[in-house]
Amino acid sequence: MRDLGNHVRRVTQLFTGLALYGMSMAFMVESGLGLNPWDVFHQGLSKTTGLSFGWVVLLTGIPVLLLWIPLRQRPSFGTIANLVVIGFVADGTLGVLNPGEGLAMRITYLVGGILLNGAATAMYIGARFGPGPRDGLMTGIVNRFPRLSIRLVRTSIEVLVLGVGFLLGGTAGFGTIAYALAIGPLVQLFMPLFAIKERRAESVPVS
């Protein structure tokens, strides 16, 4: 029963974290002050293709996931959940969220979005169901080419998608810089609250 309760908690936390992550993306979009690098790319593609922001998030996750194959990286339950949930929640939130009017509201959206994103990231990572497609691409490259550092690989990927997204019309600005500076410390702050430890089987004494 303990194992079942622990599993239910993990699944609940995973989907709650992914839903909150999608909501945080919508808040940052409506702030109009800048997005994280991947979302600059998503927004740029959305403007170029006419697809909704959420559908672009979902559909771009598929080719990213295919890049896992040569890296010998296997998707997990959390990877597939990440691929599906975040985009739909982002679109749903954008559908009901009023656009940021006035600088004060836009800053509130931005700050709230970044804070929510930090908590949501800690929640789905802490649930221990595996990385999302984009984070898994980063870790897969590092595992396949161990001489490359995580910092170098992540920075290279994010600079690339940021540049392409900006050229396609995605919003990069103050919010992009604020996100880059704040997200690491925020995840570290929230992680102790949401990290679910792996339960180990209790040893049975031998008589």
C-alpha positions in Angstrom: 0.0 0.0 0.0 2.9 2.3 0.7 4.3 1.7 -2.7 0.9 2.4 -4.3 0.5 5.6 -2.4 3.9 6.7 -3.3 3.2 6.0 -7.0 -0.1 7.9 -6.9 1.7 10.9 -5.4 4.4 10.8 -8.1 1.8 10.6 -10.9 -0.3 13.4 -9.4 2.7 15.6 -8.9 3.9 14.9 -12.4 0.7 16.0 -14.1 0.2 18.9 -11.7 3.7 20.1 -12.5 3.2 19.8 -16.3 -0.1 21.6 -16.1 1.5 24.5 -14.1 4.4 24.6 -16.5 1.9 25.1 -19.4 0.2 27.8 -17.5 3.5 29.5 -16.8 4.3 29.6 -20.5 1.0 31.3 -21.2 1.6 34.0 -18.6 5.0 34.7 -20.1 3.6 34.9 -23.6 0.9 37.4 -22.5 3.4 39.5 -20.7 5.0 40.4 -24.0 8.3 41.0 -22.3 10.2 38.0 -23.5 10.2 34.2 -23.3 12.6 31.5 -22.5 14.7 30.5 -25.6 12.6 27.4 -26.5 9.4 29.4 -26.3 10.8 32.2 -28.4 11.3 29.5 -31.0 7.8 28.1 -30.4 6.2 31.5 -30.7 8.2 32.3 -33.9 7.0 29.1 -35.5 3.5 29.8 -34.4 3.5 33.2 -36.1 5.1 31.7 -39.2 2.8 28.7 -39.6 -0.4 30.0 -38.1 -0.7 27.1 -35.7 -1.5 27.8 -32.1 1.4 28.2 -29.6 0.4 25.0 -27.8 0.2 22.9 -31.0 3.7 24.1 -32.0 5.0 23.1 -28.6 3.5 19.7 -29.0 4.5 19.2 -32.7 8.1 20.4 -32.3 8.5 18.0 -29.5 8.1 15.1 -31.9 11.2 15.7 -34.1 13.2 16.6 -31.0 12.2 13.2 -29.6 13.3 11.5 -32.8 16.7 13.0 -32.3 16.9 10.8 -29.2 17.2 7.7 -31.4 20.9 8.2 -32.6 21.7 9.3 -29.1 20.4 6.0 -27.8 18.1 7.8 -25.4 14.8 6.1 -24.5 11.6 8.1 -23.7 9.9 7.4 -20.4 6.3 7.9 -19.2 7.2 11.4 -18.1 8.6 12.2 -21.5 5.4 11.4 -23.3 3.3 13.1 -20.7 5.5 16.2 -21.1 5.1 16.1 -24.8 1.3 16.0 -24.7 0.2 17.9 -21.6 2.1 21.1 -21.7 1.0 22.3 -25.1 -2.7 21.7 -24.5 -2.6 23.4 -21.1 -0.7 26.4 -22.6 -3.3 26.8 -25.3 -6.2 26.4 -22.8 -4.7 29.1 -20.5 -4.0 31.5 -23.4 -7.7 31.1 -24.4 -8.9 32.4 -21.0 -6.1 34.7 -19.9 -6.6 38.4 -20.6 -3.7 40.0 -22.5 -1.4 42.0 -20.3 -2.5 45.7 -20.5 -0.2 48.2 -19.0 3.4 47.7 -17.8 2.4 46.8 -14.3 0.2 43.9 -15.4 2.7 42.7 -17.9 5.5 42.6 -15.3 3.1 40.8 -12.9 2.5 38.2 -15.7 6.2 37.8 -16.3 7.2 37.5 -12.6 4.3 35.2 -11.9 5.1 33.1 -14.9 8.8 32.7 -14.0 8.0 31.8 -10.4 5.3 29.3 -11.5 7.7 27.8 -14.0 10.4 27.3 -11.4 7.9 25.5 -9.1 6.5 23.4 -11.9 9.9 22.3 -13.1 10.8 21.2 -9.6 7.5 19.3 -9.4 7.8 17.3 -12.6 11.6 16.6 -12.1 10.9 15.7 -8.4 8.3 13.1 -9.5 11.1 11.1 -11.2 9.4 10.1 -14.4 12.1 11.2 -16.7 13.0 14.3 -18.7 10.9 16.1 -21.3 11.9 15.9 -25.0 14.0 19.0 -24.9 15.9 18.3 -21.7 16.4 14.7 -22.7 18.0 16.0 -26.0 20.5 17.9 -23.9 21.3 15.0 -21.5 21.4 12.5 -24.4 24.1 14.6 -26.2 26.1 14.8 -23.0 25.8 11.1 -22.4 26.8 10.3 -26.0 29.7 12.7 -26.0 31.0 12.9 -22.4 33.7 15.3 -23.2 31.0 18.0 -23.7 29.8 19.7 -20.6 26.1 20.1 -19.8 26.6 23.9 -19.7 28.1 24.0 -23.2 25.5 21.7 -24.7 22.5 23.5 -23.1 23.9 27.0 -23.9 24.5 26.0 -27.6 21.1 24.5 -28.0 19.3 27.5 -26.4 21.3 30.1 -28.3 20.4 28.2 -31.6 16.7 28.0 -30.9 16.6 31.6 -29.5 18.3 32.9 -32.7 16.0 31.0 -35.0 12.9 31.9 -33.0 13.8 35.6 -32.9 14.3 35.7 -36.7 10.9 34.1 -37.0 9.2 36.8 -34.9 9.4 35.3 -31.4 9.5 37.7 -28.5 13.0 38.0 -26.9 13.7 40.7 -24.4 14.0 41.5 -20.7 11.9 38.5 -19.8 14.3 36.2 -21.6 17.2 37.5 -19.5 15.2 37.4 -16.3 14.2 33.8 -16.9 17.8 32.8 -17.7 19.0 34.3 -14.4 16.2 33.2 -12.2 15.2 29.7 -13.3 18.2 27.8 -11.9 18.0 29.3 -8.4 14.2 28.9 -8.3 14.3 25.2 -9.2 17.0 24.7 -6.6 14.7 26.6 -4.1 11.6 24.5 -4.8 13.3 21.1 -5.3 13.5 20.1 -1.6 9.7 20.6 -1.4 8.9 18.3 -4.3 11.7 15.8 -4.5 10.1 12.4 -3.9 12.7 9.9 -2.7 12.8 6.5 -4.2 11.4 3.9 -1.8 13.7 1.0 -1.1 12.4 -2.4 -0.3 12.7 -3.1 3.4 15.0 -6.0 4.2 13.4 -9.0 5.7 15.3 -10.5 8.6 16.4 -14.1 8.1 15.5 -16.4 11.0 
